[in-house]
Amino acid sequence: MKLYFKECKKIAASVIYYIFIAILVFSWFQNFRGVTKTEINWEKGIPPADIGFERSLLSKPSEEDDYFGSKVSEDDPAAIMIPCAVMLHKVICSLI
């Protein structure tokens, strides 16, 4: 156990660890900060200026929503799988 804490101490003192944490935080600020803030404000009742959703992504879905639950595909599986299987067979045969 003593060796484990010694290794943890070395990792925490490592420059690479701090670079990783800095990149992680920077990435979050670049990708999610605005979305998160907009979602939280929307839940508090402050509507966003320009967003393509009808409701907040954090709100509970209702059965009237377009994306509620799952939808069964209307495509014919045989029409998709047979040509894909034939093409896969041709590719495998061409590699041999």
C-alpha positions in Angstrom: 0.0 0.0 0.0 2.9 2.3 0.7 4.3 1.7 -2.8 0.9 2.5 -4.3 0.7 5.9 -2.5 4.3 6.6 -3.6 3.3 6.0 -7.3 0.2 8.2 -6.9 2.4 10.9 -5.5 4.8 10.6 -8.5 1.9 10.8 -11.0 0.4 13.8 -9.3 3.7 15.6 -9.4 4.2 14.7 -13.1 4.1 17.5 -15.7 2.4 15.2 -18.1 -0.5 14.8 -15.7 -1.0 18.5 -15.4 -0.8 18.9 -19.2 -3.5 16.2 -19.6 -5.8 18.0 -17.1 -5.2 21.3 -18.9 -6.1 19.8 -22.3 -9.1 18.1 -20.7 -10.4 21.4 -19.3 -9.6 23.4 -22.5 -11.5 20.8 -24.5 -14.5 21.1 -22.3 -14.5 24.9 -22.6 -14.2 24.7 -26.4 -16.9 22.0 -27.0 -19.4 22.0 -24.2 -19.3 25.2 -22.1 -21.8 27.1 -24.2 -24.1 24.2 -24.7 -24.2 23.4 -21.0 -24.8 27.0 -20.0 -27.6 27.4 -22.6 -29.2 24.2 -21.4 -29.1 25.3 -17.8 -30.5 28.7 -18.6 -33.2 27.1 -20.7 -34.3 24.9 -17.8 -34.4 28.0 -15.6 -36.8 29.6 -18.1 -34.4 31.8 -20.0 -35.0 30.9 -23.7 -32.0 30.8 -26.0 -31.7 33.2 -28.9 -30.8 30.8 -31.7 -31.1 27.1 -31.2 -32.7 24.4 -33.4 -34.5 22.4 -30.7 -38.1 22.8 -29.6 -37.3 22.1 -26.0 -34.3 21.8 -23.7 -32.2 18.6 -24.1 -32.2 18.3 -20.3 -36.0 18.3 -20.0 -37.9 15.0 -19.6 -39.2 13.7 -22.9 -42.9 13.4 -23.5 -44.8 10.9 -25.7 -45.7 13.7 -28.1 -42.0 14.3 -29.0 -40.7 13.2 -32.4 -37.8 11.4 -30.8 -39.6 9.6 -28.0 -38.7 5.9 -27.7 -37.4 4.0 -30.8 -38.8 3.6 -34.3 -38.7 0.4 -36.3 -37.1 0.9 -39.7 -39.4 0.7 -42.6 -36.7 -0.6 -44.9 -36.7 -4.2 -46.2 -33.8 -6.0 -44.5 -33.4 -8.4 -47.4 -33.0 -5.6 -49.9 -30.1 -4.2 -47.8 -28.4 -7.3 -46.5 -28.2 -9.4 -49.7 -26.3 -6.8 -51.8 -24.0 -6.0 -48.9 -23.2 -9.7 -48.4 -22.5 -10.1 -52.1 -20.2 -7.1 -52.1 -18.4 -8.3 -49.0 -18.0 -11.7 -50.6 -16.5 -10.1 -53.7 -14.1 -8.0 -51.6 -12.9 -11.0 -49.6 -12.5 -13.2 -52.7 -10.4 -10.4 -54.4 -8.1 -10.4 -51.4 -7.4 -14.1 -51.6 
